[in-house]
Amino acid sequence: MAIKQWVPLPSLWINDGGLVALRWRNGGEGADHIAALMALTVIAHGADSDTGVARITYDHFGATTLLSRAKISKGLDVLERIEVIEREPDDARSTYKLAKFDPNSGWAKFPARSMYSAGVITAFGDFQLRRVAELDALKLFFLMVARRDRRTNIANIGYEKIVHYTGINRGRIKTAISFLAAHSLVHVERIPSMQSADGVSNAYRVVGIDPYVHMGTRGRAMDAAEFE
């Protein structure tokens, strides 16, 4: 089956601060939370665009994420616990519904085709589930997807709001951004600062979403008001 350029992902839970529940803790919980967002990526890619229902086997989860079956199971349990997915009672091991999915509203464009190489989500090939930077980066990636402005095609969000929406420690945000950029998940753009007439600030463009809408095609002399 051909992979779409992008898929709709329910984003209200992200904008309501739902990512804060995914924290890095000892005892494997942090790894389970990384696995949860990896599994959510696969579910979003496979979900029907009208119903939000995906039928995905453990073999497919494993092939696309390189996760073990045990870790896939724990990640799915996390997604169900935080009410991001729902499982069909009669087929709980292969049918998943994106919670509160509405094809008409409350969703963001989530990249799909650009994330794959030879059937594997490329960035996930480097994940070890042992680093807090992996969890921080995935949380930040989902936030950037949810906060992307459809007019400018970028997420213009400062550190204070990143902390508010994700719970990521401020001192780790730069590392998370670098992780995303290094794995070709986001591009960092320099835009006019809204705090200084001559200054610039960082904004973020999600790779694979409206790739022809960027600073190079629209010009760098954009009015700062466009980013408010």
N, C-alpha and C positions, 0 to 999 in steps of 0.2 A: 504494500500500500504506500502510495506517495505521501511524503511528509509535507504538510502545509508550511507556508512561509511563517505564519503565526497562528495562534489559537486564542480564543477568549478565556481569560482566567478571572473568576470572581475576585474582586479586589476590596470589597467593603470590609472584610475581616482584617486586611492589612492596614487600611486607613483607620480602622478602629483600634489599632495597637495590638493586634493578635500575634504579631511576631515576637512580642516581648516574652510570651510564654515559653519560647524556645531558648533555653539558656544553656550555658556550658557548665556542667557540674561533673565532679568525679564519679566513678562507679559506672561509667558507660552511658550515662544519660545524655551527655553532650553528643556522643556518637550517634545515639538513637535519633536525636533532633536533626543532625546532619542528614541521616538516612531518610528522615521524614520529608525534608524539602527535596531531596533527590527523587524520592518516590512520587511526590506531588508533581514534579516536573513531567514525569512519564505519564501520569494520569491525565494531566492537562493536555499533553500532546495527543493522547488517544481518545479523549472525550468527544462524544457527539456534539456538534455545534448547536443543536436544537434542544437537547435534553441534558447535557452535561454528564452523561453516563459513559463510562469507559469499561471495556472488557479486556482485562490484561492478565496474562498468566504470570506466575512467578518466574518462569523461564524467560519471558520477555523483560520483566523488571531486571533480572540478573544480566541479560545480554546487553541492555542499554546503559545500565549503571555500574556494572561489575560488582554489585553488592552480593553478599551471601544471602541465602534464603532466610537465615535467622535474623539478619539485620534488616532485610526487607520487611519481615513480619513485625519487628519492633517499630520500624518507621511508620508502617501503616497503622499500628495501634496508636501511635502518637497523633497522627492526623485525625483519627476518629475521636480521640479523647479531647482534642482542642476544637472539634466540630468543624473541621475543614472538609472532610469527606464523610460520606455515608455509605455503608455496605449493605448490599442486598441480602436479606436473611437467608434466602434459599441458595445463594451462590456467593458467599462472603469471601471466598478466596480468589475470585476472579472478576467480580463486578463491583465497580466503585462509582459513586456519584459525587460530583463537586457540589458541596453544600451551598444552598441558597443560590444556585445557578439560575440566572435569568438571561435569556439570549438578547433581551431588549435593553438591559441597563445593568449597572453595577459591575462591569467587567473591564479589564484592561487587556491590551494586546500583549501576548506572551510569545517570545520568539520560539521557533521550532526548527525549521530546516537548517538554519545556520549553526545550530548547536551540535549537529551530528557529523560523524565521519565513520564510514564503514559500519553503520548501524549502531555505533556507540556514541553517547553524549560525550563529546571530546574532553571537555573540562573535567568530567568526573573521573577520567582515567588517571588523574593525578591526585585524587582524593584518597586520604589514608584513614579518615575518621578519627584522627588522633590530635588534630590541631584546632584550636579555637578559631584560628583565622579562616578555616573552611566554613564554620558555622556563621561567623560574622559576615563573610563574603556572600553566602547564599541569602542570608536575611537582607542584606543590603541590596542584592540583586532583585529580590522580590519587591522590595520597597521602591526601587527605581522604576520597575515595571508599573507599579500602581500609581506612582506620582508623575509619570511622564505626561507632559503637556502635549496635547494633540496638535496645537498650533505650531509649536516650535520643535516638537519631536525630541525634547530633552527633559530630564528631571532636574529642576533647579531647587536643590534642597541643601540647606546648611547643616553643620554638625549638630546644632542644638535640636533640630527637628529629627535628625537621624537617631539621636539618642532617645528622643521621645517616642518615636514610632517602633524602634527595634530593641531598645534596651542595651545596645552595644556600648561598651565603655568608650568614652570619647577618645582616649589615648590609643585605641585599637582601630579607629575608623580609617586612618590613612593606610594602614596595612591591608585592610579589607578592600579598599578601593584599588590599591596596587595589585592585589590578588585577582580581582575581576578584570582589570585591564590586561594583565599578563596572560590570562586565559581567554582573551578575546570575547568577553561577555559584555563589556561596556567600553565606550570611548569617552575620555575626559575632554570636555570642551572648555574654552575660556570665553566667558561672556562679560558684558559690561556690568560693573558692580552697581548695586542699588544703594550702596552706602557711601560711595566715593565717585565723584564725577569723572575722575581720571583712572579709576581702579578697575580691576577685573576680578572675577571669581570663578570657581569651578562649577560646571554643570555636567550632566552625565547623559550620554546617548546610548540606549540599549542596542547592541549589535543585532541585526536581523529584523529590526522594526523600521519600516519606511526608510530604507537605506539611502534613498536619493534626496532626503530632506535633512540637510545638515549645514553647518556654517559655511562650508565651501560652496554650496549651491545657492545659499540665501545671502551670503555676504556677512562680513564680521562687523559691519557698521549698523547692526540692529539697534533699535531704540531700546533702552533698558526697560521701558515700561512694558515691552512685549513679554518680559520674563516675570512680571509681577503676578 
